[in-house]
Amino acid sequence: MGLHPLEFSECYLDSPGFREKIKSHEAELEKTNRFIKELYKDGKNLINATKQLGMAQRKFAQCLGEFQFEYIGDAKTDDEKCIDDSLLEFSSFLKNLEDQRELMMRNITETLMKPLEKFRKEQLGAARAERKKYEKETEKYYSSLEKLLNMSAKKKEPQLQEADSQVEVMRLHFQEESLDYVCKLQEIQERKKFECVEPMLAFFQTVFTFYHQGFELANDFDHYKQDLQINIQNTRSRFEGARLEVNELMKRIREAPQEYRQTSPISSEGYLYVQEKRPPPFGSSWVKRYCTFVKEQKILHMVTFDHRSGGKMGETESVTLKSCVRKTTDVLDRRFCLDLDITDRPGTVLTVQSMSEDDHKFWMQAMGGKEPLGHYLGRTCSKERGSMCLVEMDQVSTKFLSNLLGMVQAFLLKLISSTVVDAQLDDLGMGFVQNSINAIEKRGINDQGLYRVVGVSSKVQKLLALMIEEKSHEVDLSTSEEWDVKTITSALKLYLRSLPEPLMTYGLYKDFINPAKSGSPESRFQAIHCLVHKLPDKNQHTLGLVLKHLANVADHSKQNLMTVANLGVVFGPTLMRPQEETVAAIMDLKFQNIVVEILIKQHQKIFAGAPESCPASGGPVLLAPTRQSKKVARQNRPLAVYNPQALDIKSVSPDGSSPTPAADDGSTGSSDSVESQPSSHSPPLATPSDTPPEKSGHTPLSSPLSNTSTGGGASHAGSAGSRETNLTGAVSSDEAQAEESVPVARKAEAVYPCEAEHDSELSFLIGAIFTGVTPSREPGWLEGVLDGKRGLIPENYVKFL
């Protein structure tokens, strides 16, 4: 059973049972007081811990926002740009979340901590004060009563009456205090049920609102997350393709390092030890220098560099070379030496030492070096040195034969390791391409990993050798069970890669790559469209066959898992490649993939016919301005806080007027928000009409905002009655101001090309004319009609007519 009720009548009896009931009530209030104090303490700890968490996450977000990836090469792909910006985006989302958490903490303080502390001090504190008064009156009354009863009956009557009257006054005071105390006890017992629980309800409402804000942020983040996952997957796929090419190049360089020694046509580079002569008796010293020999001017640049000193670089010295002669070991007891006759130092011979025998030959060839006089086999030997001369002749002959044998072995090794395929872009080759495509589309268009899963190398080479013979037309691969699909796909790729020149030619390689490194999607398409029609007829025809087939493969990507991006990775280095094999060229693989992706997606438009006009080659690429994102930030959205005291958060306007109902996020905005999206690239625009149109399906909650509206935050109305009044007034005022809220439709012309990213947007080229253009509810966007379709237009992409 719960607490017994305290009857007022019992205040007059003041029985032991009544006192026990009061004690039980007092014990309950004391327990409530301890509970609130403990809860307040834990709440403070929670707030402090949350603040520490917020500070840690803000520091984490700051660290994310300050870091930036560096990239290899001269440009980044669109996917890499998105990945580079992702850390800043993550930082922004974390900061936004922490703003919401900070607001939640402030609301918890206002709606939970302060009300609980107020109840404890005002109500429980008042009960404690009443208790002291009650105990004091009890002591006074019963002390005076005992005093009265102990008085002698022999006292005079007036004295007895006066004592009785004093005790009677004491009794009345005691009973009144008892009534007040009993009333206060029972009042607090009942009041605590809502005074304690209501702040808890506000606390949980605030917490759940915070989590709901997190849910809203997650929804905002979801589309970005999906796009970023695609960016990451594309970048990973391109990385895998580039890594395979780098490993192949590294393998070839390991097998024949001298063939891939990094030299330009105009200069040779490498380390040489230079002899520095000193006056006697100090002799000479050898200093390692990095040398660059410019062949045409015959200038040798030397810079001192020692790896052991932490890579410290010295000054550069340049000399002009007159001649180079190999220095023999009988003159200087060091191998691989050369004597350099210097033009700018007449009579001075500079002696240098190369690093090895191969390096010695390299510098001899680069500098036009000659053998010393008397070194050749036909030289005349004296009688005294006859035997020595014969020995040297034997050594030279042995060395010559050894070098010749090494060259033969290297040639045979290269011949065996390489795949020798006499692939030509002739009728036989084009027939093989068509035959392979027919077979793949008939037998394996839905095979998972098509073109990624490779066939057995020996079978692939056998098939290709068979198909490039004169009888290749007699083999129908679409019906032949001898050759499986992966062998056919591998043979087709091998044929395309074995052509003397790739389908998209060496000459146009850089022209194809450049648009992929910059510009808008539309300008890339225009440039590539023009370049395709510059290809030779056979190349263009074969490329059309291959791309039409790859588009068909991509259409079945749900079954074969080969998306356009995956096909771009596979066929990027197959259809186009640079003439030189370097790491820098391999770094451009990702742009090759982008070009092939564009070709696959747009093959119908590209091969439908040549473009009417082409951009000037080598001219600046048209860069479209940054588009205003339609993602609306939520950091200014007011929290829906349950607050019985009508706590006002960001809801009171500067002039003290009543708060307005919260607007639906993303569906409404003041005219300031439409016009306050500056862009450094924006062309001059006519000012849009003041009042943005209402979105269909939304009932306006208040009269349209004027140009002088201060905007800012909005909050919930204090009561249901006020909300109902606002709604009623808004509906009636909407009809009265319908004509004023309709903007004037205008015409506009596109000054930049744009490709739609969502179904609600319009795609257009430069010069497109839009009709019925009005400001959109989306900040930074307009609405207009193009070719009978109405959609969103970036505001800074057009100019009004």
C-alpha positions in Angstrom: 0.0 0.0 0.0 1.1 3.6 -0.7 1.2 6.5 1.6 -1.8 7.1 3.8 -3.7 10.3 3.2 -3.4 12.9 5.9 -6.9 14.0 7.1 -7.3 17.5 8.3 -9.4 16.3 11.2 -6.4 14.4 12.5 -4.5 17.6 12.9 -6.8 18.4 15.9 -6.3 14.9 17.4 -2.6 14.8 16.7 -2.6 11.0 17.4 0.5 8.8 17.3 -0.8 7.2 14.1 -1.1 10.7 12.5 2.5 11.4 13.4 3.6 8.1 11.9 1.8 9.1 8.7 3.6 12.4 8.6 6.9 10.7 9.1 6.3 8.4 6.2 5.4 11.4 4.0 8.6 13.2 5.2 10.7 10.2 4.4 9.2 10.0 0.9 10.0 13.7 0.3 13.6 13.2 1.6 14.0 10.3 -0.8 12.7 12.4 -3.6 15.2 15.2 -2.6 18.1 12.7 -2.7 16.9 11.4 -6.1 16.8 14.8 -7.6 20.2 15.8 -6.3 21.7 12.6 -7.6 20.0 13.0 -10.9 21.2 16.6 -11.2 24.7 15.5 -10.5 24.6 12.7 -13.1 23.0 15.2 -15.5 25.9 17.6 -15.0 28.3 14.7 -15.6 26.4 13.7 -18.8 26.6 17.3 -20.1 30.3 17.6 -19.3 31.0 14.2 -20.9 29.0 15.2 -24.0 30.9 18.5 -24.2 34.2 16.5 -24.1 32.9 14.3 -26.9 31.8 17.3 -28.9 35.2 18.9 -28.5 37.0 15.7 -29.5 34.7 15.3 -32.6 35.2 18.9 -33.6 39.0 18.5 -33.3 38.6 15.3 -35.4 36.5 17.2 -38.0 39.1 20.0 -38.1 41.8 17.5 -38.7 39.8 16.0 -41.6 39.1 19.4 -43.1 42.7 20.6 -43.0 44.2 17.6 -44.8 44.4 17.5 -48.6 45.5 14.7 -50.9 48.3 15.3 -53.5 48.0 13.6 -56.8 50.5 12.3 -59.4 50.4 13.9 -62.8 49.1 17.2 -64.2 45.3 16.6 -63.6 42.7 14.7 -61.5 39.7 12.8 -62.7 36.2 13.8 -61.6 36.3 10.8 -59.2 39.6 11.9 -57.7 38.2 15.4 -57.2 35.2 14.1 -55.4 37.5 11.9 -53.2 39.8 14.8 -52.5 36.7 16.9 -51.4 35.3 14.1 -49.3 37.4 14.8 -46.2 36.1 18.4 -46.2 32.6 17.1 -46.7 33.0 14.6 -43.8 34.3 17.5 -41.7 31.3 19.6 -42.6 28.8 16.8 -41.6 30.6 16.2 -38.3 30.5 19.9 -37.5 26.9 20.1 -38.4 26.2 17.1 -36.1 28.1 18.7 -33.3 26.1 21.9 -33.7 23.0 19.9 -33.2 24.5 18.2 -30.2 25.5 21.5 -28.7 22.0 22.8 -29.1 20.7 19.7 -27.5 22.9 20.2 -24.5 21.7 23.8 -24.1 18.1 22.6 -24.3 18.7 19.8 -21.7 20.1 22.4 -19.4 17.0 24.6 -19.9 14.3 21.9 -20.0 15.7 19.3 -17.5 18.4 20.6 -15.2 16.9 24.0 -14.3 13.3 22.8 -13.7 14.5 19.9 -11.5 16.7 22.1 -9.4 13.9 24.7 -9.2 11.4 22.1 -7.9 13.9 20.8 -5.4 14.7 24.2 -4.0 11.3 25.8 -4.2 9.0 22.9 -3.4 11.1 20.5 -1.3 12.9 23.4 0.3 9.5 24.9 1.2 8.4 21.6 2.7 11.5 21.5 4.8 10.9 25.1 6.1 7.3 24.2 6.9 8.5 21.1 8.8 10.8 23.3 10.9 7.9 25.7 11.7 5.6 22.7 12.4 8.1 21.2 14.8 8.7 24.6 16.4 5.0 25.2 17.0 4.7 21.6 18.3 7.4 22.2 20.8 5.9 25.5 21.9 2.4 24.2 22.2 3.2 21.1 24.1 5.7 22.9 26.4 3.0 25.6 27.3 0.4 22.9 27.7 2.6 21.0 30.2 3.3 24.3 31.9 -0.4 25.0 32.2 -1.2 21.6 33.5 1.5 21.8 36.1 0.1 25.1 37.5 -1.4 24.8 40.9 -5.1 24.9 41.2 -4.8 27.2 44.1 -3.8 30.0 41.7 -6.1 32.8 41.4 -8.8 32.6 38.8 -7.6 35.5 36.6 -4.2 33.9 36.4 -5.6 30.6 35.5 -7.8 32.2 32.8 -4.9 34.1 31.4 -2.8 30.9 31.2 -5.7 29.1 29.6 -6.1 31.8 27.0 -2.4 31.8 26.2 -2.4 28.0 25.7 -5.5 28.3 23.6 -3.7 30.8 21.3 -0.8 28.4 21.2 -3.1 25.5 20.3 -4.8 27.5 17.5 -1.3 28.5 16.1 -0.2 24.9 16.3 -3.4 23.5 14.6 -3.2 26.1 11.8 0.5 25.3 11.2 -0.4 21.6 11.3 -3.1 22.1 8.7 -0.7 24.1 6.5 2.0 21.5 6.8 -0.3 18.6 6.1 -1.7 20.5 3.1 1.9 21.2 1.8 3.0 17.7 2.3 0.2 16.3 0.3 0.5 19.0 -2.4 4.1 18.3 -3.0 3.4 14.5 -3.1 1.0 15.2 -5.9 3.0 17.9 -7.6 6.1 15.9 -7.9 4.3 13.5 -10.2 4.3 16.0 -13.0 7.0 18.5 -11.8 9.6 15.7 -12.0 8.4 13.7 -14.9 7.6 16.6 -17.3 11.2 17.8 -17.5 12.2 14.1 -18.1 9.7 14.1 -21.0 11.3 17.3 -22.4 14.7 15.7 -22.0 13.8 12.6 -24.0 12.0 14.7 -26.6 15.2 16.8 -27.0 17.4 13.6 -27.2 15.1 12.0 -29.7 15.0 15.3 -31.7 18.8 15.2 -31.8 18.7 11.6 -33.1 16.1 12.6 -35.6 18.4 15.4 -36.7 21.1 12.8 -37.1 18.6 10.7 -39.2 17.9 13.8 -41.4 21.6 14.4 -41.8 22.0 10.7 -42.7 19.3 11.1 -45.3 21.1 14.2 -46.7 24.4 12.2 -46.6 22.9 9.1 -48.3 23.0 10.4 -51.9 26.5 11.8 -51.3 27.6 8.4 -49.8 26.3 6.5 -52.8 28.0 8.8 -55.3 31.2 8.6 -53.3 31.1 4.8 -53.2 30.9 4.9 -57.0 33.8 7.3 -57.1 35.9 5.1 -54.8 35.0 1.9 -56.8 35.9 3.6 -60.1 39.2 4.9 -58.6 40.0 1.5 -57.2 39.3 -0.2 -60.6 41.5 2.3 -62.4 44.2 1.8 -59.8 44.2 -2.0 -60.3 44.5 -1.5 -64.1 47.4 1.0 -63.6 49.1 -1.3 -61.1 49.1 -4.2 -63.6 50.6 -1.9 -66.3 53.3 -0.5 -63.9 54.2 -4.1 -62.8 54.5 -5.1 -66.5 56.7 -2.1 -67.2 58.8 -2.8 -64.1 59.3 -6.4 -65.2 60.4 -5.3 -68.7 62.9 -2.8 -67.3 64.3 -5.4 -64.9 64.9 -7.7 -67.9 66.6 -5.0 -70.0 67.4 -2.0 -67.9 69.7 -0.4 -70.5 66.9 -0.3 -73.1 64.7 1.7 -70.8 67.4 4.0 -69.4 65.7 7.4 -68.9 67.3 9.7 -71.6 65.8 12.3 -73.8 66.6 12.7 -77.5 68.6 15.9 -76.6 70.5 14.8 -73.5 72.0 12.0 -71.4 72.1 11.8 -67.6 73.8 9.8 -65.0 76.5 9.7 -62.2 80.2 10.1 -62.9 83.2 10.3 -60.6 85.2 13.3 -61.5 89.0 13.5 -60.8 89.9 16.7 -59.0 93.7 17.3 -59.1 95.5 19.0 -56.3 98.9 20.5 -56.1 101.7 18.3 -54.9 102.0 16.5 -52.5 98.3 16.2 -52.0 97.6 14.2 -55.2 94.0 14.0 -56.4 90.5 13.0 -55.2 87.4 11.6 -56.9 84.1 13.3 -56.4 80.7 11.8 -57.4 78.6 14.2 -59.5 75.4 13.9 -61.3 76.1 14.8 -65.0 73.8 15.9 -67.8 75.3 16.0 -71.3 73.4 18.1 -73.8 74.3 16.5 -77.1 73.7 19.4 -79.5 75.7 22.0 -77.6 78.1 19.5 -76.2 77.7 21.0 -72.8 78.3 18.9 -69.7 76.5 20.1 -66.5 77.8 18.6 -63.3 76.3 18.9 -59.8 77.9 17.5 -56.7 75.5 15.1 -54.8 76.3 12.7 -52.0 73.6 10.3 -50.9 75.4 9.6 -47.6 75.3 13.2 -46.5 71.5 13.3 -46.4 71.2 14.1 -50.1 72.9 17.5 -49.9 73.2 19.1 -53.3 76.2 21.3 -54.2 76.7 23.9 -56.9 76.3 23.2 -60.6 79.4 23.4 -62.9 79.2 23.5 -66.7 81.9 22.8 -69.2 81.9 22.5 -73.0 83.2 19.2 -74.4 85.7 19.1 -77.3 86.4 15.4 -77.4 86.1 12.2 -75.4 88.8 9.4 -75.3 88.7 6.2 -73.4 91.5 6.1 -70.8 93.3 2.8 -70.7 94.3 1.0 -67.5 98.0 1.0 -68.3 97.9 4.8 -68.0 95.6 5.1 -65.0 95.0 2.2 -62.6 91.2 2.6 -62.5 88.6 1.0 -64.8 85.8 2.6 -66.9 87.6 6.0 -67.2 87.3 8.7 -69.9 89.4 11.7 -70.7 87.4 14.8 -71.6 89.1 17.6 -73.5 87.4 20.8 -72.4 87.0 23.8 -74.8 86.7 26.5 -72.2 89.9 25.2 -70.5 92.6 24.8 -73.2 95.1 22.2 -72.4 93.0 20.8 -69.5 91.9 17.2 -69.6 89.0 16.3 -67.3 89.2 12.6 -66.2 85.9 11.0 -65.2 85.0 7.4 -64.2 81.7 5.7 -65.0 79.9 3.3 -62.7 80.2 0.1 -64.7 81.1 -1.4 -68.0 77.6 -0.8 -69.4 77.6 2.7 -68.1 81.0 3.2 -69.7 79.7 2.2 -73.1 76.6 4.5 -72.5 78.8 7.6 -71.9 81.2 6.7 -74.8 78.2 6.5 -77.2 76.5 9.7 -75.8 79.7 11.8 -75.9 81.0 10.4 -79.2 84.0 8.8 -77.4 86.9 7.3 -79.3 89.5 4.6 -78.5 93.0 5.8 -77.8 95.6 5.5 -80.7 97.3 2.1 -81.1 94.4 0.3 -79.3 92.9 -1.4 -82.4 93.8 -5.0 -83.4 95.8 -4.0 -86.5 98.3 -1.8 -84.6 102.0 -2.4 -85.0 103.7 -4.1 -82.0 107.3 -3.8 -81.1 109.5 -6.8 -80.6 109.8 -6.0 -77.0 105.9 -5.9 -76.5 105.0 -8.6 -79.1 104.0 -11.2 -76.6 101.9 -8.6 -74.6 100.2 -7.4 -77.7 99.1 -10.9 -78.6 97.7 -11.4 -75.1 95.7 -8.1 -75.5 94.4 -9.3 -78.9 93.2 -12.5 -77.4 91.5 -10.6 -74.6 89.7 -8.3 -77.0 88.6 -11.2 -79.2 87.2 -13.1 -76.2 85.5 -10.0 -75.0 83.9 -9.3 -78.4 82.6 -12.9 -78.7 81.2 -12.7 -75.1 79.4 -9.5 -75.9 78.0 -10.9 -79.2 76.8 -14.0 -77.4 75.1 -11.9 -74.7 73.3 -9.8 -77.3 72.1 -13.0 -79.1 70.8 -14.4 -75.9 69.0 -11.2 -74.9 67.4 -11.1 -78.4 66.2 -14.7 -78.2 64.9 -14.2 -74.7 62.9 -11.2 -75.8 61.6 -13.0 -78.8 60.4 -16.0 -76.7 58.9 -13.9 -73.9 57.0 -11.5 -76.2 53.8 -12.5 -78.1 54.6 -12.3 -81.8 51.3 -11.5 -83.5 51.2 -10.1 -87.0 48.1 -8.1 -86.4 47.1 -5.7 -89.1 44.0 -3.5 -89.5 43.0 -5.1 -92.8 40.0 -7.0 -94.1 41.1 -10.1 -92.2 41.5 -8.3 -89.0 38.2 -6.5 -89.3 36.5 -9.8 -90.1 38.0 -11.3 -87.0 36.7 -8.4 -84.9 33.1 -8.9 -86.3 33.3 -12.7 -86.0 34.4 -12.4 -82.3 31.7 -9.8 -81.5 29.0 -12.0 -83.0 30.2 -15.0 -81.0 30.4 -13.1 -77.7 27.0 -11.5 -78.1 25.4 -14.9 -79.0 27.1 -17.2 -76.6 28.4 -15.2 -73.6 26.8 -11.7 -73.3 25.6 -12.6 -69.8 28.8 -14.3 -68.5 30.0 -12.7 -65.3 33.3 -10.9 -65.6 33.1 -10.8 -69.4 36.5 -9.4 -70.7 37.9 -9.5 -67.2 38.2 -13.2 -66.9 41.1 -14.1 -69.2 41.6 -17.3 -71.3 44.6 -19.7 -71.4 47.5 -17.9 -73.1 48.4 -20.7 -75.4 44.8 -21.2 -76.6 44.4 -17.4 -77.1 47.6 -17.2 -79.3 46.5 -20.3 -81.2 43.1 -18.8 -81.9 44.5 -15.5 -83.0 47.1 -17.1 -85.2 44.3 -19.1 -86.8 42.0 -16.2 -87.3 44.5 -13.9 -89.1 45.2 -16.5 -91.8 43.4 -16.4 -95.1 41.0 -19.2 -94.0 39.7 -17.3 -91.0 36.4 -16.6 -92.7 35.7 -20.3 -92.7 35.6 -20.5 -88.9 32.3 -19.3 -87.3 33.1 -18.6 -83.7 29.5 -18.2 -82.8 28.9 -21.9 -83.5 32.3 -23.4 -82.8 32.4 -25.2 -79.5 36.2 -25.6 -79.7 36.7 -22.0 -78.4 35.2 -20.8 -75.2 34.0 -17.3 -74.6 36.9 -16.2 -72.4 39.4 -17.3 -75.1 37.5 -15.3 -77.7 37.4 -12.2 -75.6 41.1 -12.5 -74.7 42.0 -13.0 -78.4 40.0 -9.9 -79.4 41.8 -7.8 -76.7 45.2 -9.2 -77.8 44.5 -8.4 -81.4 43.6 -4.8 -80.6 46.7 -4.4 -78.4 49.0 -6.0 -81.0 48.1 -3.6 -83.8 51.1 -1.6 -85.0 49.2 1.5 -83.9 46.2 1.6 -81.6 42.7 2.2 -83.0 42.7 5.8 -81.7 46.3 6.4 -83.1 49.4 7.7 -81.5 49.0 11.1 -83.2 45.6 11.9 -81.6 46.4 10.4 -78.2 47.1 13.7 -76.4 44.1 15.3 -78.1 41.9 12.6 -76.7 43.4 12.8 -73.2 43.2 16.6 -72.8 39.4 16.9 -72.7 39.2 14.2 -70.0 41.5 16.3 -67.8 39.3 19.4 -67.7 36.1 20.9 -68.9 32.4 20.1 -68.4 30.9 16.7 -69.5 29.3 18.4 -72.5 32.6 20.0 -73.7 34.4 16.7 -73.3 31.7 15.0 -75.5 32.0 17.7 -78.1 35.8 17.4 -78.3 35.9 13.6 -78.4 33.1 13.6 -81.0 35.2 15.8 -83.3 38.4 13.7 -82.7 36.7 10.4 -83.6 35.9 11.8 -87.0 39.5 12.7 -87.5 40.5 9.0 -87.3 41.3 7.1 -90.5 38.3 5.4 -92.0 39.3 1.8 -91.1 40.1 2.9 -87.5 36.8 4.7 -87.2 34.8 1.8 -88.6 36.4 -0.8 -86.3 36.2 1.5 -83.3 32.4 1.9 -84.0 32.0 -1.9 -84.1 33.8 -2.3 -80.8 32.0 0.5 -79.0 28.6 -0.6 -80.2 29.4 -4.1 -78.8 30.7 -2.7 -75.5 27.5 -0.6 -75.1 25.6 -3.9 -75.6 27.7 -5.6 -72.9 27.1 -2.7 -70.5 23.3 -3.0 -71.1 23.6 -6.5 -69.6 25.7 -5.4 -66.6 23.1 -6.7 -64.1 24.0 -10.2 -65.3 27.7 -9.9 -66.4 28.6 -7.2 -63.8 30.5 -5.3 -66.5 29.4 -1.7 -66.1 30.6 1.1 -68.3 33.3 2.0 -65.7 34.6 -1.6 -65.7 34.7 -1.7 -69.5 36.6 1.6 -69.5 39.2 0.1 -67.2 39.6 -3.0 -69.5 39.6 -1.2 -72.9 41.2 2.1 -72.0 44.8 0.8 -72.6 43.5 -1.4 -75.4 41.9 1.2 -77.7 44.4 4.0 -77.0 47.9 4.2 -75.6 50.9 6.5 -75.7 53.9 5.7 -77.9 56.4 5.8 -75.1 56.3 3.5 -72.1 56.8 5.5 -68.9 55.3 5.7 -65.5 54.0 9.2 -66.3 52.2 7.7 -69.3 50.7 4.9 -67.2 49.4 7.6 -64.8 47.2 8.8 -67.7 45.5 5.4 -67.8 42.6 6.8 -65.7 42.0 9.5 -68.3 42.1 6.8 -71.1 39.3 5.0 -69.1 37.3 8.2 -69.0 37.5 8.7 -72.7 36.4 5.1 -73.4 33.5 5.5 -70.9 32.3 8.6 -72.8 32.7 6.7 -76.1 30.6 3.8 -74.8 27.9 6.0 -73.4 27.6 8.3 -76.4 28.5 5.9 -79.2 25.2 6.4 -81.0 25.5 10.2 -81.2 29.2 10.1 -82.0 28.9 7.6 -84.9 25.7 9.0 -86.2 27.6 11.6 -88.1 30.4 14.3 -87.9 29.6 17.3 -85.7 28.6 20.6 -87.4 31.4 22.5 -85.7 34.4 21.6 -83.7 36.2 23.7 -81.0 39.6 25.1 -82.0 42.3 22.6 -81.2 44.6 23.7 -78.4 42.2 26.5 -77.3 41.1 27.0 -73.7 38.6 24.5 -72.4 35.3 26.1 -71.4 34.8 25.7 -67.7 31.3 25.9 -66.4 30.8 27.7 -63.0 30.2 25.7 -59.9 26.6 24.7 -59.6 24.6 25.5 -56.5 24.0 22.3 -54.6 20.4 21.4 -53.9 21.3 19.7 -50.6 20.0 22.0 -47.9 22.1 22.3 -44.7 20.1 21.6 -41.5 22.2 23.3 -38.9 19.8 26.2 -38.7 16.7 24.1 -38.2 15.2 24.7 -34.7 14.9 21.7 -32.5 11.4 20.7 -31.6 11.7 20.8 -27.9 8.9 19.8 -25.5 8.8 22.7 -23.0 5.7 23.3 -20.8 7.1 26.7 -19.8 7.1 27.7 -23.6 10.8 28.0 -23.7 11.7 30.1 -26.7 14.7 29.1 -28.7 15.6 31.3 -31.7 11.9 32.0 -32.1 11.5 35.6 -30.9 12.0 38.1 -33.8 14.1 41.2 -33.2 11.0 43.4 -33.0 9.4 41.1 -30.3 6.7 39.8 -32.6 5.3 36.3 -32.3 7.2 33.4 -33.7 6.2 32.1 -37.1 5.6 28.4 -37.7 8.6 26.3 -38.9 8.8 26.1 -42.6 9.2 22.8 -44.4 13.0 22.4 -44.9 14.0 22.5 -48.5 10.5 23.5 -49.8 10.4 27.2 -49.0 12.8 30.1 -48.7 12.8 33.9 -48.7 13.6 35.9 -51.8 16.9 36.7 -50.2 17.9 33.0 -50.3 17.2 32.9 -54.0 19.2 36.0 -54.8 22.1 35.6 -52.3 24.0 32.8 -54.1 26.9 34.7 -55.7 29.2 33.0 -58.1 32.5 34.4 -59.3 31.8 32.8 -62.7 28.3 34.0 -63.1 27.4 36.1 -66.1 25.3 39.3 -65.4 21.7 38.2 -64.6 18.5 40.0 -64.6 17.0 40.2 -61.1 14.3 37.5 -60.6 10.9 38.4 -59.3 10.7 39.0 -55.6 8.4 36.2 -54.5 9.4 32.6 -55.3 6.5 30.4 -56.4 5.0 27.9 -54.0 5.8 24.2 -54.6 2.8 22.1 -55.6 1.4 20.0 -52.8 2.5 22.5 -50.0 0.0 24.8 -48.3 1.6 28.1 -47.3 1.7 28.6 -43.6 2.1 32.4 -43.7 1.9 35.3 -46.1 4.8 35.4 -48.6 8.0 37.0 -47.3 8.9 40.4 -48.7 12.3 41.6 -49.8 12.8 43.2 -46.4 12.1 40.0 -44.5 14.8 39.3 -42.0 14.5 35.5 -42.5 16.3 33.6 -39.8 15.1 30.9 -37.6 11.6 29.7 -37.0 10.1 27.6 -34.2 7.0 25.9 -33.2 4.1 28.0 -31.9 3.6 28.0 -28.2 0.2 26.2 -28.2 -2.2 24.3 -30.4 -4.6 27.3 -30.4 -2.0 29.7 -31.8 -1.0 27.2 -34.5 -4.6 26.8 -35.5 -5.0 30.6 -35.7 -1.9 30.9 -37.9 -3.1 28.1 -40.2 -6.5 29.7 -40.6 -5.1 33.2 -41.2 -2.6 31.8 -43.8 -5.3 30.0 -45.8 -7.5 33.1 -46.0 -4.6 35.4 -46.8 -3.3 33.0 -49.5 -6.4 33.6 -51.6 -6.2 37.3 -51.1 -2.6 37.5 -52.2 -2.6 34.8 -55.0 -2.0 37.3 -57.8 1.0 38.9 -55.9 2.7 35.5 -55.3 2.8 34.5 -59.0 6.1 35.5 -60.6 6.5 36.7 -64.2 7.7 34.1 -66.6 10.6 35.1 -68.7 13.0 33.8 -71.4 16.6 32.9 -70.8 19.6 31.7 -72.8 22.2 29.2 -71.8 25.7 30.6 -71.5 27.3 27.3 -70.4 26.5 23.6 -71.2 25.0 21.5 -68.5 24.3 17.8 -68.1 21.5 16.8 -65.7 22.5 15.0 -62.6 18.9 14.3 -61.5 15.6 13.6 -63.2 14.3 17.0 -62.0 17.0 18.9 -63.9 17.4 19.9 -67.6 20.3 19.1 -69.9 21.2 21.7 -72.4 23.9 23.1 -74.7 25.3 26.7 -75.1 22.7 28.9 -76.7 19.6 26.9 -75.6 16.5 29.1 -75.2 14.3 28.5 -72.1 10.7 29.7 -71.9 8.6 30.3 -68.8 11.6 30.8 -66.6 10.7 31.5 -63.0 12.7 31.4 -59.7 12.7 28.0 -58.0 12.1 27.2 -54.4 15.6 25.6 -54.5 18.2 28.2 -53.7 20.4 29.0 -56.7 18.1 27.4 -59.2 15.5 28.5 -61.7 12.6 26.6 -63.3 12.0 26.7 -67.0 10.8 24.8 -70.1 13.1 23.4 -72.8 11.8 21.2 -75.7 8.4 20.8 -73.9 10.0 19.6 -70.6 10.0 21.7 -67.5 12.8 21.3 -65.0 15.4 22.9 -62.9 18.2 25.1 -64.4 21.3 26.3 -62.5 20.8 30.1 -62.0 24.4 31.0 -62.9 24.4 29.0 -66.2 21.9 31.3 -68.0 21.2 35.0 -68.8 17.8 36.5 -69.1 16.7 37.8 -72.5 
